[in-house]
Amino acid sequence: MASNDSGRVYHTQCTGDALKTVEAHQSDQDITLFGSCFCPFVQRVWVAFEVLEIPYKYVEVDPYKKPKELVELSPKGLVPALKLNNYTPPRALNESTVILEFLEDLAATSTKKTLLPLPFNPYARALARLAADHVSRNLVPTFYRYLQAQDSSAQISAGKDFHGALEGFFGILERAENEVLGQGGVTGEGEAAMLRRGLGLWVEGSEELGWADVVAAPWLFRAEMVLTHYRGFQIPEGAKTKAYLERLFEHPKFKATCSTEQLYLDSYERYAFNRPNTSMVATAINEGRALP
């Protein structure tokens, strides 16, 4: 577990598989995604583009320097931001959860791909959204509180909270599997296959990323690397959890947006030692406010 701030700086270019994906998405498209290589809010949107097979151009920006073009798209200068080039003048969208909804709606009339269970089962769709809501309300803020906590007692307390948030997330996924696929609620194998797809990789045999997977994956991925390195974190035990995370992290659509481990360890050192002016997110956590 790292104990000294070595002064590492955040990266401004993707590495590994993510860099290959960036290079493959440099031609002009109707949508331009402005992102940052280490940002988990960007990654959830980026994965959605890949899964939904919506054409896009990727532009890397430094969110700390906030270039003019980014501020024009996102009032706070935060990533991700979309530039919608098929309007005159171009229009913009920001906020990762709003962008996810937009992409899901866009795919419904273009690529016919989806991250959600199909509309014939609105309860399954609601449970997927419930899991995603838990991520935003609980998993994400506790991740940052744990990473930014400096003294041992605060780290122990924040670590317990983060473990609780993880268990709550996995519990909702388990509930969705039991209530949607179990208890005689499925009328045939065709319906079961459609529901497995929509419920995501938690369900063994599903090969497609679901809504909750995409929303949570960037923080689960960083927890296994960054929190382990800086806080000695251990993922909750359990064969099903382990298998789920392996399927998630090895899924080609997710891996396509992942840089090499060193990029994340370097970029998150500023959070781990709670340096001043680390980010708007870090400041909000320090002040006990809602995330920006």
TIVEX-551743 format. One record per atom (N, C-alpha, C): residue in one letter; x, z, y; residue number from 1. Coordinates in steps of 0.1 Angstrom, whole numbers, plus 5000, padded with zeros to 4 digits. Example, Ala and Ser with C-alpha at 12.3 -4.5 7.8 and 13.67 -1.06 7.14 Angstrom:
2
R  residu    xx    zz    yy  num
R       A  5132  5078  4943    1
R       A  5123  5078  4955    1
R       A  5132  5078  4967    1
R       S  5128  5071  4978    2
R       S  5137  5071  4989    2
R       S  5129  5079  5000    2
//
This chain:
292
R  residu    xx    zz    yy  num
R       M  5009  5000  4988    1
R       M  5000  5000  5000    1
R       M  5009  5000  5012    1
R       A  5007  4990  5021    2
R       A  5015  4989  5033    2
R       A  5013  5001  5043    2
R       S  5023  5007  5048    3
R       S  5022  5019  5056    3
R       S  5028  5017  5070    3
R       N  5035  5006  5073    4
R       N  5041  5004  5086    4
R       N  5036  4990  5092    4
R       D  5034  4991  5105    5
R       D  5030  4978  5112    5
R       D  5043  4970  5115    5
R       S  5044  4959  5108    6
R       S  5056  4950  5109    6
R       S  5055  4940  5121    6
R       G  5043  4940  5128    7
R       G  5042  4931  5139    7
R       G  5038  4917  5136    7
R       R  5032  4915  5124    8
R       R  5028  4902  5120    8
R       R  5017  4897  5130    8
R       V  5017  4884  5132    9
R       V  5007  4878  5140    9
R       V  4998  4869  5132    9
R       Y  4986  4867  5138   10
R       Y  4976  4859  5131   10
R       Y  4980  4845  5131   10
R       H  4975  4838  5120   11
R       H  4978  4824  5119   11
R       H  4968  4815  5126   11
R       T  4973  4803  5130   12
R       T  4964  4794  5137   12
R       T  4963  4780  5130   12
R       Q  4967  4780  5117   13
R       Q  4965  4768  5109   13
R       Q  4963  4773  5094   13
R       C  4953  4766  5088   14
R       C  4951  4769  5074   14
R       C  4963  4766  5065   14
R       T  4963  4771  5053   15
R       T  4973  4768  5043   15
R       T  4967  4766  5030   15
R       G  4974  4761  5020   16
R       G  4969  4760  5007   16
R       G  4957  4750  5006   16
R       D  4948  4754  4997   17
R       D  4936  4745  4995   17
R       D  4928  4742  5008   17
R       A  4927  4753  5016   18
R       A  4920  4751  5029   18
R       A  4926  4740  5038   18
R       L  4939  4740  5038   19
R       L  4946  4729  5046   19
R       L  4942  4715  5041   19
R       K  4942  4714  5028   20
R       K  4938  4701  5022   20
R       K  4924  4697  5026   20
R       T  4915  4707  5026   21
R       T  4901  4704  5030   21
R       T  4901  4700  5045   21
R       V  4908  4707  5053   22
R       V  4909  4704  5068   22
R       V  4913  4689  5069   22
R       E  4924  4686  5062   23
R       E  4929  4672  5063   23
R       E  4920  4661  5059   23
R       A  4911  4665  5050   24
R       A  4901  4655  5045   24
R       A  4889  4654  5054   24
R       H  4888  4663  5064   25
R       H  4877  4663  5073   25
R       H  4881  4661  5088   25
R       Q  4889  4651  5090   26
R       Q  4893  4648  5104   26
R       Q  4887  4636  5110   26
R       S  4879  4629  5103   27
R       S  4872  4618  5109   27
R       S  4859  4622  5117   27
R       D  4855  4615  5127   28
R       D  4844  4619  5135   28
R       D  4831  4618  5126   28
R       Q  4822  4628  5129   29
R       Q  4810  4629  5122   29
R       Q  4799  4634  5132   29
R       D  4787  4634  5127   30
R       D  4776  4639  5136   30
R       D  4778  4654  5139   30
R       I  4784  4661  5131   31
R       I  4786  4676  5133   31
R       I  4801  4679  5133   31
R       T  4806  4686  5143   32
R       T  4819  4691  5143   32
R       T  4819  4707  5142   32
R       L  4826  4712  5132   33
R       L  4827  4726  5130   33
R       L  4840  4731  5137   33
R       F  4839  4740  5146   34
R       F  4850  4747  5152   34
R       F  4852  4760  5145   34
R       G  4864  4761  5140   35
R       G  4867  4773  5132   35
R       G  4880  4779  5134   35
R       S  4883  4790  5127   36
R       S  4896  4797  5127   36
R       S  4899  4800  5113   36
R       C  4912  4798  5109   37
R       C  4916  4798  5095   37
R       C  4914  4811  5088   37
R       F  4914  4822  5096   38
R       F  4914  4836  5089   38
R       F  4900  4842  5091   38
R       C  4891  4836  5098   39
R       C  4878  4842  5101   39
R       C  4868  4841  5090   39
R       P  4863  4852  5085   40
R       P  4853  4852  5074   40
R       P  4839  4847  5078   40
R       F  4836  4848  5091   41
R       F  4823  4843  5096   41
R       F  4824  4828  5096   41
R       V  4835  4822  5099   42
R       V  4837  4808  5098   42
R       V  4836  4803  5083   42
R       Q  4843  4811  5074   43
R       Q  4844  4807  5060   43
R       Q  4830  4805  5054   43
R       R  4821  4815  5057   44
R       R  4808  4814  5051   44
R       R  4801  4801  5055   44
R       V  4802  4797  5067   45
R       V  4796  4784  5072   45
R       V  4803  4772  5065   45
R       W  4816  4773  5065   46
R       W  4825  4762  5059   46
R       W  4821  4760  5044   46
R       V  4819  4771  5037   47
R       V  4815  4770  5023   47
R       V  4802  4763  5022   47
R       A  4793  4767  5031   48
R       A  4779  4761  5030   48
R       A  4780  4745  5033   48
R       F  4788  4741  5042   49
R       F  4790  4727  5044   49
R       F  4794  4720  5031   49
R       E  4804  4726  5024   50
R       E  4809  4721  5012   50
R       E  4798  4720  5001   50
R       V  4791  4731  4999   51
R       V  4781  4732  4989   51
R       V  4769  4722  4991   51
R       L  4765  4722  5004   52
R       L  4754  4714  5008   52
R       L  4757  4699  5009   52
R       E  4770  4696  5009   53
R       E  4776  4682  5010   53
R       E  4771  4675  5023   53
R       I  4771  4683  5034   54
R       I  4768  4678  5047   54
R       I  4781  4673  5054   54
R       P  4782  4661  5058   55
R       P  4794  4656  5064   55
R       P  4797  4664  5077   55
R       Y  4810  4666  5080   56
R       Y  4814  4674  5091   56
R       Y  4829  4670  5095   56
R       K  4833  4673  5107   57
R       K  4847  4672  5111   57
R       K  4851  4687  5114   57
R       Y  4863  4691  5109   58
R       Y  4868  4704  5112   58
R       Y  4878  4704  5123   58
R       V  4876  4713  5132   59
R       V  4886  4715  5143   59
R       V  4890  4730  5144   59
R       E  4903  4732  5142   60
R       E  4909  4745  5143   60
R       E  4911  4749  5157   60
R       V  4906  4761  5161   61
R       V  4908  4766  5174   61
R       V  4914  4781  5174   61
R       D  4920  4785  5184   62
R       D  4925  4799  5185   62
R       D  4914  4807  5192   62
R       P  4906  4815  5185   63
R       P  4895  4822  5192   63
R       P  4900  4833  5202   63
R       Y  4913  4836  5202   64
R       Y  4918  4846  5211   64
R       Y  4921  4840  5225   64
R       K  4924  4827  5224   65
R       K  4927  4819  5237   65
R       K  4915  4813  5242   65
R       K  4904  4811  5234   66
R       K  4891  4806  5238   66
R       K  4892  4794  5247   66
R       P  4896  4782  5240   67
R       P  4896  4770  5248   67
R       P  4883  4766  5254   67
R       K  4883  4759  5265   68
R       K  4871  4755  5272   68
R       K  4860  4749  5263   68
R       E  4864  4740  5254   69
R       E  4854  4733  5246   69
R       E  4847  4743  5237   69
R       L  4854  4754  5232   70
R       L  4848  4764  5224   70
R       L  4838  4772  5232   70
R       V  4842  4776  5244   71
R       V  4833  4784  5253   71
R       V  4820  4776  5256   71
R       E  4822  4763  5258   72
R       E  4810  4755  5261   72
R       E  4800  4755  5249   72
R       L  4805  4757  5237   73
R       L  4796  4757  5225   73
R       L  4791  4771  5222   73
R       S  4800  4781  5224   74
R       S  4797  4795  5220   74
R       S  4799  4804  5232   74
R       P  4789  4809  5238   75
R       P  4791  4816  5251   75
R       P  4801  4827  5251   75
R       K  4803  4834  5240   76
R       K  4813  4845  5239   76
R       K  4827  4840  5235   76
R       G  4827  4827  5232   77
R       G  4840  4821  5227   77
R       G  4843  4825  5213   77
R       L  4833  4828  5205   78
R       L  4834  4832  5191   78
R       L  4832  4820  5182   78
R       V  4839  4820  5171   79
R       V  4837  4810  5160   79
R       V  4829  4817  5149   79
R       P  4822  4809  5141   80
R       P  4821  4795  5141   80
R       P  4812  4789  5153   80
R       A  4814  4777  5156   81
R       A  4805  4770  5165   81
R       A  4804  4756  5161   81
R       L  4792  4750  5163   82
R       L  4789  4736  5159   82
R       L  4787  4728  5172   82
R       K  4792  4716  5172   83
R       K  4789  4706  5182   83
R       K  4781  4695  5175   83
R       L  4769  4693  5179   84
R       L  4760  4683  5173   84
R       L  4761  4670  5181   84
R       N  4769  4661  5176   85
R       N  4773  4649  5183   85
R       N  4762  4638  5184   85
R       N  4752  4640  5176   86
R       N  4741  4629  5175   86
R       N  4731  4631  5186   86
R       Y  4733  4640  5195   87
R       Y  4725  4642  5207   87
R       Y  4733  4637  5220   87
R       T  4725  4633  5230   88
R       T  4731  4628  5242   88
R       T  4725  4637  5254   88
R       P  4733  4646  5260   89
R       P  4747  4650  5256   89
R       P  4746  4658  5243   89
R       P  4758  4660  5237   90
R       P  4759  4668  5225   90
R       P  4753  4682  5227   90
R       R  4747  4688  5216   91
R       R  4742  4701  5217   91
R       R  4751  4710  5208   91
R       A  4748  4723  5209   92
R       A  4757  4733  5203   92
R       A  4749  4744  5195   92
R       L  4755  4750  5185   93
R       L  4750  4761  5178   93
R       L  4761  4771  5175   93
R       N  4758  4784  5176   94
R       N  4768  4794  5172   94
R       N  4760  4805  5164   94
R       E  4768  4815  5160   95
R       E  4763  4826  5151   95
R       E  4762  4821  5137   95
R       S  4770  4827  5128   96
R       S  4771  4821  5114   96
R       S  4758  4821  5107   96
R       T  4750  4832  5108   97
R       T  4737  4832  5100   97
R       T  4727  4822  5105   97
R       V  4727  4820  5118   98
R       V  4718  4809  5124   98
R       V  4723  4795  5119   98
R       I  4736  4793  5119   99
R       I  4741  4780  5115   99
R       I  4738  4778  5100   99
R       L  4739  4789  5092  100
R       L  4735  4787  5078  100
R       L  4721  4783  5076  100
R       E  4712  4789  5083  101
R       E  4698  4785  5083  101
R       E  4696  4770  5087  101
R       F  4703  4766  5098  102
R       F  4703  4752  5102  102
R       F  4708  4743  5092  102
R       L  4719  4746  5085  103
R       L  4724  4737  5075  103
R       L  4715  4736  5063  103
R       E  4709  4747  5059  104
R       E  4699  4747  5048  104
R       E  4688  4738  5051  104
R       D  4682  4739  5063  105
R       D  4671  4730  5067  105
R       D  4676  4716  5068  105
R       L  4688  4713  5073  106
R       L  4693  4700  5074  106
R       L  4694  4693  5061  106
R       A  4700  4701  5051  107
R       A  4702  4696  5038  107
R       A  4689  4692  5031  107
R       A  4678  4700  5034  108
R       A  4665  4698  5028  108
R       A  4660  4684  5030  108
R       T  4664  4678  5042  109
R       T  4659  4664  5045  109
R       T  4670  4654  5044  109
R       S  4682  4658  5040  110
R       S  4693  4648  5039  110
R       S  4699  4648  5025  110
R       T  4707  4657  5022  111
R       T  4715  4657  5009  111
R       T  4706  4662  4998  111
R       K  4695  4669  5001  112
R       K  4686  4675  4991  112
R       K  4693  4686  4983  112
R       K  4704  4692  4988  113
R       K  4710  4703  4982  113
R       K  4704  4716  4988  113
R       T  4706  4728  4981  114
R       T  4701  4740  4986  114
R       T  4710  4752  4982  114
R       L  4710  4762  4990  115
R       L  4716  4775  4986  115
R       L  4706  4785  4981  115
R       L  4694  4783  4984  116
R       L  4683  4792  4981  116
R       L  4676  4788  4968  116
R       P  4669  4798  4961  117
R       P  4660  4794  4951  117
R       P  4649  4784  4956  117
R       L  4644  4776  4948  118
R       L  4635  4766  4953  118
R       L  4622  4772  4957  118
R       P  4614  4765  4966  119
R       P  4602  4771  4973  119
R       P  4591  4776  4963  119
R       F  4592  4771  4951  120
R       F  4581  4775  4942  120
R       F  4581  4790  4938  120
R       N  4592  4796  4941  121
R       N  4593  4811  4939  121
R       N  4598  4818  4952  121
R       P  4588  4820  4961  122
R       P  4592  4827  4974  122
R       P  4598  4840  4972  122
R       Y  4594  4848  4961  123
R       Y  4599  4861  4959  123
R       Y  4614  4860  4956  123
R       A  4619  4851  4948  124
R       A  4633  4849  4945  124
R       A  4640  4845  4958  124
R       R  4635  4837  4967  125
R       R  4641  4834  4979  125
R       R  4642  4846  4988  125
R       A  4632  4855  4988  126
R       A  4632  4867  4996  126
R       A  4643  4876  4992  126
R       L  4645  4877  4978  127
R       L  4655  4886  4973  127
R       L  4669  4881  4977  127
R       A  4671  4868  4977  128
R       A  4684  4862  4981  128
R       A  4687  4866  4996  128
R       R  4676  4865  5004  129
R       R  4678  4868  5018  129
R       R  4680  4884  5020  129
R       L  4674  4892  5011  130
R       L  4675  4906  5012  130
R       L  4690  4910  5009  130
R       A  4696  4903  4999  131
R       A  4710  4906  4996  131
R       A  4719  4902  5008  131
R       A  4716  4891  5014  132
R       A  4723  4886  5026  132
R       A  4722  4896  5037  132
R       D  4710  4901  5039  133
R       D  4707  4910  5050  133
R       D  4715  4923  5048  133
R       H  4717  4927  5035  134
R       H  4725  4939  5032  134
R       H  4739  4937  5036  134
R       V  4744  4925  5033  135
R       V  4758  4921  5037  135
R       V  4760  4923  5052  135
R       S  4751  4917  5060  136
R       S  4753  4918  5074  136
R       S  4751  4932  5080  136
R       R  4742  4940  5074  137
R       R  4739  4953  5080  137
R       R  4749  4964  5075  137
R       N  4754  4962  5062  138
R       N  4762  4973  5056  138
R       N  4776  4968  5052  138
R       L  4777  4957  5044  139
R       L  4790  4954  5039  139
R       L  4800  4950  5049  139
R       V  4796  4942  5059  140
R       V  4805  4937  5069  140
R       V  4810  4948  5078  140
R       P  4801  4956  5084  141
R       P  4807  4967  5093  141
R       P  4815  4977  5085  141
R       T  4811  4981  5073  142
R       T  4819  4991  5066  142
R       T  4833  4985  5062  142
R       F  4834  4972  5059  143
R       F  4847  4966  5057  143
R       F  4856  4968  5068  143
R       Y  4851  4966  5081  144
R       Y  4860  4967  5092  144
R       Y  4863  4982  5095  144
R       R  4853  4991  5093  145
R       R  4856  5005  5095  145
R       R  4866  5010  5086  145
R       Y  4866  5006  5073  146
R       Y  4875  5010  5063  146
R       Y  4889  5005  5067  146
R       L  4890  4992  5071  147
R       L  4903  4986  5074  147
R       L  4909  4992  5086  147
R       Q  4901  4995  5096  148
R       Q  4906  5000  5109  148
R       Q  4909  5015  5109  148
R       A  4903  5022  5100  149
R       A  4905  5037  5099  149
R       A  4920  5040  5098  149
R       Q  4925  5050  5106  150
R       Q  4939  5053  5107  150
R       Q  4943  5066  5099  150
R       D  4936  5077  5101  151
R       D  4940  5089  5094  151
R       D  4934  5089  5080  151
R       S  4940  5097  5071  152
R       S  4936  5097  5057  152
R       S  4921  5101  5055  152
R       S  4917  5111  5062  153
R       S  4903  5115  5060  153
R       S  4893  5105  5064  153
R       A  4896  5098  5075  154
R       A  4887  5087  5080  154
R       A  4887  5075  5070  154
R       Q  4899  5073  5064  155
R       Q  4900  5062  5054  155
R       Q  4892  5065  5041  155
R       I  4893  5078  5037  156
R       I  4886  5082  5025  156
R       I  4871  5081  5027  156
R       S  4866  5085  5039  157
R       S  4852  5085  5042  157
R       S  4847  5070  5043  157
R       A  4855  5062  5050  158
R       A  4851  5048  5052  158
R       A  4852  5040  5039  158
R       G  4862  5044  5030  159
R       G  4863  5038  5017  159
R       G  4851  5041  5009  159
R       K  4845  5053  5009  160
R       K  4833  5056  5002  160
R       K  4821  5048  5007  160
R       D  4821  5047  5020  161
R       D  4810  5039  5026  161
R       D  4810  5024  5021  161
R       F  4823  5019  5021  162
R       F  4824  5005  5017  162
R       F  4821  5003  5002  162
R       H  4825  5013  4994  163
R       H  4821  5012  4980  163
R       H  4806  5013  4978  163
R       G  4800  5021  4986  164
R       G  4785  5022  4985  164
R       G  4779  5009  4989  164
R       A  4784  5002  5000  165
R       A  4779  4990  5004  165
R       A  4780  4979  4993  165
R       L  4792  4979  4987  166
R       L  4794  4970  4976  166
R       L  4784  4972  4964  166
R       E  4782  4984  4960  167
R       E  4773  4988  4949  167
R       E  4759  4984  4953  167
R       G  4755  4986  4966  168
R       G  4742  4982  4970  168
R       G  4740  4967  4969  168
R       F  4750  4959  4973  169
R       F  4749  4945  4972  169
R       F  4748  4940  4957  169
R       F  4757  4945  4949  170
R       F  4756  4942  4934  170
R       F  4742  4946  4929  170
R       G  4737  4957  4933  171
R       G  4724  4962  4929  171
R       G  4713  4953  4932  171
R       I  4713  4947  4944  172
R       I  4703  4937  4948  172
R       I  4704  4925  4939  172
R       L  4716  4920  4936  173
R       L  4718  4909  4928  173
R       L  4712  4912  4914  173
R       E  4715  4923  4909  174
R       E  4710  4927  4895  174
R       E  4695  4928  4895  174
R       R  4690  4934  4906  175
R       R  4675  4934  4907  175
R       R  4669  4920  4907  175
R       A  4675  4911  4915  176
R       A  4670  4897  4915  176
R       A  4670  4891  4901  176
R       E  4681  4893  4894  177
R       E  4682  4887  4881  177
R       E  4671  4893  4872  177
R       N  4669  4906  4872  178
R       N  4659  4913  4863  178
R       N  4645  4909  4867  178
R       E  4642  4909  4880  179
R       E  4628  4907  4884  179
R       E  4624  4892  4884  179
R       V  4633  4883  4886  180
R       V  4630  4869  4886  180
R       V  4631  4862  4873  180
R       L  4642  4865  4866  181
R       L  4644  4859  4853  181
R       L  4639  4867  4841  181
R       G  4638  4880  4843  182
R       G  4633  4889  4832  182
R       G  4618  4892  4833  182
R       Q  4614  4901  4825  183
R       Q  4600  4906  4825  183
R       Q  4590  4895  4823  183
R       G  4594  4885  4816  184
R       G  4584  4874  4812  184
R       G  4579  4866  4824  184
R       G  4587  4866  4835  185
R       G  4583  4858  4847  185
R       G  4586  4844  4846  185
R       V  4594  4839  4836  186
R       V  4598  4825  4836  186
R       V  4590  4818  4825  186
R       T  4585  4806  4829  187
R       T  4576  4799  4820  187
R       T  4583  4789  4811  187
R       G  4595  4786  4813  188
R       G  4602  4776  4805  188
R       G  4616  4775  4809  188
R       E  4624  4768  4800  189
R       E  4639  4767  4803  189
R       E  4642  4759  4816  189
R       G  4633  4749  4819  190
R       G  4636  4741  4831  190
R       G  4634  4750  4843  190
R       E  4624  4758  4843  191
R       E  4622  4768  4854  191
R       E  4633  4778  4855  191
R       A  4637  4783  4843  192
R       A  4648  4792  4843  192
R       A  4661  4787  4848  192
R       A  4664  4774  4845  193
R       A  4676  4767  4850  193
R       A  4676  4766  4865  193
R       M  4664  4763  4871  194
R       M  4663  4762  4886  194
R       M  4665  4776  4892  194
R       L  4659  4786  4886  195
R       L  4661  4799  4892  195
R       L  4675  4805  4891  195
R       R  4681  4802  4880  196
R       R  4695  4806  4878  196
R       R  4704  4800  4889  196
R       R  4701  4787  4892  197
R       R  4709  4781  4902  197
R       R  4707  4788  4916  197
R       G  4695  4790  4919  198
R       G  4692  4796  4932  198
R       G  4696  4811  4933  198
R       L  4697  4818  4922  199
R       L  4702  4832  4923  199
R       L  4717  4833  4924  199
R       G  4724  4822  4922  200
R       G  4738  4822  4924  200
R       G  4746  4826  4912  200
R       L  4759  4829  4914  201
R       L  4769  4831  4903  201
R       L  4768  4845  4897  201
R       W  4760  4854  4902  202
R       W  4758  4867  4895  202
R       W  4752  4865  4882  202
R       V  4743  4855  4880  203
R       V  4736  4852  4868  203
R       V  4746  4844  4859  203
R       E  4749  4849  4848  204
R       E  4758  4842  4838  204
R       E  4752  4828  4834  204
R       G  4760  4818  4835  205
R       G  4754  4805  4831  205
R       G  4751  4796  4844  205
R       S  4750  4803  4855  206
R       S  4748  4795  4868  206
R       S  4761  4789  4872  206
R       E  4761  4777  4877  207
R       E  4773  4770  4881  207
R       E  4773  4768  4896  207
R       E  4762  4771  4903  208
R       E  4761  4768  4917  208
R       E  4762  4781  4926  208
R       L  4769  4780  4937  209
R       L  4769  4791  4946  209
R       L  4755  4792  4953  209
R       G  4750  4805  4954  210
R       G  4737  4807  4960  210
R       G  4739  4813  4974  210
R       W  4728  4816  4981  211
R       W  4728  4820  4994  211
R       W  4735  4834  4996  211
R       A  4733  4843  4987  212
R       A  4739  4856  4988  212
R       A  4754  4855  4986  212
R       D  4758  4846  4976  213
R       D  4772  4844  4973  213
R       D  4780  4839  4986  213
R       V  4774  4829  4992  214
R       V  4781  4823  5004  214
R       V  4782  4833  5015  214
R       V  4771  4841  5017  215
R       V  4771  4851  5028  215
R       V  4782  4862  5026  215
R       A  4783  4866  5014  216
R       A  4792  4878  5011  216
R       A  4806  4874  5007  216
R       A  4808  4862  5001  217
R       A  4821  4859  4995  217
R       A  4833  4861  5004  217
R       P  4833  4857  5017  218
R       P  4845  4859  5025  218
R       P  4850  4873  5026  218
R       W  4841  4883  5026  219
R       W  4845  4897  5027  219
R       W  4849  4902  5013  219
R       L  4842  4898  5003  220
R       L  4846  4902  4989  220
R       L  4861  4897  4987  220
R       F  4863  4885  4991  221
R       F  4876  4879  4989  221
R       F  4887  4886  4997  221
R       R  4884  4890  5009  222
R       R  4894  4897  5017  222
R       R  4895  4912  5013  222
R       A  4885  4917  5007  223
R       A  4885  4931  5002  223
R       A  4896  4931  4991  223
R       E  4895  4922  4982  224
R       E  4904  4922  4970  224
R       E  4919  4920  4975  224
R       M  4921  4913  4985  225
R       M  4935  4911  4990  225
R       M  4939  4921  5001  225
R       V  4932  4920  5012  226
R       V  4936  4928  5024  226
R       V  4934  4943  5022  226
R       L  4922  4947  5017  227
R       L  4920  4961  5016  227
R       L  4928  4967  5004  227
R       T  4931  4959  4994  228
R       T  4940  4964  4984  228
R       T  4954  4966  4989  228
R       H  4959  4957  4997  229
R       H  4972  4958  5003  229
R       H  4974  4969  5013  229
R       Y  4964  4970  5022  230
R       Y  4965  4980  5033  230
R       Y  4959  4993  5030  230
R       R  4949  4994  5021  231
R       R  4942  5007  5019  231
R       R  4942  5011  5004  231
R       G  4949  5004  4995  232
R       G  4949  5007  4981  232
R       G  4935  5006  4975  232
R       F  4927  4998  4980  233
R       F  4913  4996  4975  233
R       F  4912  4991  4961  233
R       Q  4902  4995  4954  234
R       Q  4899  4990  4940  234
R       Q  4885  4986  4940  234
R       I  4882  4973  4935  235
R       I  4868  4969  4933  235
R       I  4861  4978  4923  235
R       P  4849  4981  4925  236
R       P  4841  4990  4915  236
R       P  4843  4984  4901  236
R       E  4844  4993  4892  237
R       E  4846  4988  4878  237
R       E  4833  4983  4872  237
R       G  4835  4974  4862  238
R       G  4823  4969  4855  238
R       G  4826  4955  4851  238
R       A  4823  4952  4838  239
R       A  4826  4939  4833  239
R       A  4818  4928  4840  239
R       K  4805  4931  4844  240
R       K  4797  4921  4850  240
R       K  4802  4918  4865  240
R       T  4806  4928  4872  241
R       T  4811  4927  4885  241
R       T  4824  4919  4885  241
R       K  4833  4922  4875  242
R       K  4846  4915  4874  242
R       K  4843  4900  4871  242
R       A  4834  4897  4862  243
R       A  4831  4883  4858  243
R       A  4825  4876  4870  243
R       Y  4817  4882  4877  244
R       Y  4810  4876  4889  244
R       Y  4821  4872  4899  244
R       L  4830  4881  4902  245
R       L  4840  4879  4912  245
R       L  4850  4868  4908  245
R       E  4853  4867  4895  246
R       E  4861  4857  4890  246
R       E  4854  4843  4892  246
R       R  4842  4842  4888  247
R       R  4834  4830  4890  247
R       R  4834  4826  4905  247
R       L  4832  4836  4913  248
R       L  4830  4833  4927  248
R       L  4843  4828  4933  248
R       F  4854  4835  4931  249
R       F  4867  4832  4937  249
R       F  4873  4819  4931  249
R       E  4869  4815  4919  250
R       E  4875  4803  4913  250
R       E  4866  4791  4914  250
R       H  4854  4793  4921  251
R       H  4845  4782  4923  251
R       H  4851  4772  4932  251
R       P  4852  4759  4928  252
R       P  4859  4749  4936  252
R       P  4854  4748  4950  252
R       K  4841  4750  4953  253
R       K  4836  4749  4966  253
R       K  4841  4760  4975  253
R       F  4843  4772  4969  254
R       F  4848  4783  4977  254
R       F  4863  4782  4978  254
R       K  4870  4779  4967  255
R       K  4885  4777  4968  255
R       K  4889  4767  4978  255
R       A  4881  4757  4980  256
R       A  4884  4746  4990  256
R       A  4885  4751  5004  256
R       T  4880  4763  5007  257
R       T  4881  4769  5020  257
R       T  4890  4781  5021  257
R       C  4898  4783  5011  258
R       C  4907  4795  5010  258
R       C  4921  4791  5013  258
R       S  4928  4798  5022  259
R       S  4942  4797  5024  259
R       S  4950  4806  5015  259
R       T  4963  4806  5015  260
R       T  4971  4814  5007  260
R       T  4970  4828  5011  260
R       E  4974  4837  5002  261
R       E  4972  4852  5005  261
R       E  4980  4856  5017  261
R       Q  4992  4851  5019  262
R       Q  5000  4856  5030  262
R       Q  4993  4854  5043  262
R       L  4986  4843  5045  263
R       L  4979  4841  5058  263
R       L  4969  4853  5061  263
R       Y  4962  4858  5051  264
R       Y  4953  4868  5053  264
R       Y  4960  4882  5056  264
R       L  4971  4884  5048  265
R       L  4978  4897  5050  265
R       L  4984  4897  5064  265
R       D  4990  4886  5068  266
R       D  4995  4885  5082  266
R       D  4985  4887  5092  266
R       S  4974  4880  5091  267
R       S  4964  4879  5101  267
R       S  4956  4892  5103  267
R       Y  4955  4900  5092  268
R       Y  4947  4912  5092  268
R       Y  4955  4925  5094  268
R       E  4969  4923  5096  269
R       E  4977  4935  5099  269
R       E  4972  4941  5112  269
R       R  4969  4933  5122  270
R       R  4964  4938  5135  270
R       R  4952  4947  5133  270
R       Y  4943  4944  5124  271
R       Y  4932  4953  5121  271
R       Y  4936  4966  5114  271
R       A  4945  4964  5104  272
R       A  4949  4975  5096  272
R       A  4956  4986  5103  272
R       F  4962  4983  5114  273
R       F  4969  4993  5123  273
R       F  4962  4994  5136  273
R       N  4950  4989  5137  274
R       N  4941  4990  5148  274
R       N  4948  4988  5162  274
R       R  4955  4977  5162  275
R       R  4962  4974  5175  275
R       R  4952  4972  5186  275
R       P  4956  4976  5199  276
R       P  4947  4973  5210  276
R       P  4943  4958  5211  276
R       N  4931  4955  5216  277
R       N  4927  4942  5218  277
R       N  4928  4933  5206  277
R       T  4925  4939  5194  278
R       T  4926  4931  5182  278
R       T  4915  4920  5182  278
R       S  4903  4923  5185  279
R       S  4892  4913  5185  279
R       S  4880  4920  5191  279
R       M  4869  4912  5194  280
R       M  4857  4918  5198  280
R       M  4850  4926  5187  280
R       V  4852  4921  5175  281
R       V  4847  4929  5163  281
R       V  4853  4942  5162  281
R       A  4867  4942  5163  282
R       A  4874  4955  5162  282
R       A  4870  4965  5173  282
R       T  4869  4960  5185  283
R       T  4865  4968  5196  283
R       T  4851  4974  5194  283
R       A  4842  4966  5189  284
R       A  4828  4971  5186  284
R       A  4828  4982  5175  284
R       I  4837  4981  5165  285
R       I  4838  4991  5155  285
R       I  4844  5004  5161  285
R       N  4854  5002  5169  286
R       N  4860  5014  5175  286
R       N  4851  5022  5184  286
R       E  4842  5014  5191  287
R       E  4832  5020  5200  287
R       E  4819  5024  5194  287
R       G  4818  5021  5181  288
R       G  4805  5025  5174  288
R       G  4793  5016  5178  288
R       R  4796  5004  5182  289
R       R  4786  4995  5186  289
R       R  4783  4984  5175  289
R       A  4772  4977  5177  290
R       A  4769  4966  5167  290
R       A  4779  4955  5169  290
R       L  4781  4948  5158  291
R       L  4791  4937  5159  291
R       L  4786  4926  5168  291
R       P  4795  4919  5176  292
R       P  4791  4909  5185  292
R       P  4785  4897  5178  292
//
